[in-house]
Amino acid sequence: MPFDAAPLDAVSQALLRAANAVERGHCKNALWLGGTPEAPERVCLMGAINLAICEDAAGGPSWGILGCHVLNRLQVASGKCLWDLVDWNNAPETKGEEVAALMRRAAVEV
């Protein structure tokens, strides 16, 4: 399998960091709002993932294998493809607590 190189604990840690970012502030239709890209006030699902993965890479963009694992885990936990996850995040009825809960569930469902 091509994605076996990333340790799963790194994926869980990234998902938990992303969940924490969403819990600090959630937004829709933008990767981040307020603050700076390195310290945003609010993030969407994809913005939180990007922030968590960049934190793992000591501030530099580093999607690679880790990003693929994170997105795969979210897709499996939700039963949605990537674009449906983005649409779900942006839907008026979706709350930040739901987005963070999905990320936390994906972190423990291996």
Protein Blocks (a to p, Z undefined) as FASTA:
>chain_A
ZZlmpcfklmmmmmmmmmmmmmnoccehiabgghifklcfbdcfklmmmmmmmmmnnopa
cfklmlmmmmmmmmmmnopafklmmmmmmpmklcfklmmmmmmmmmmmZZ
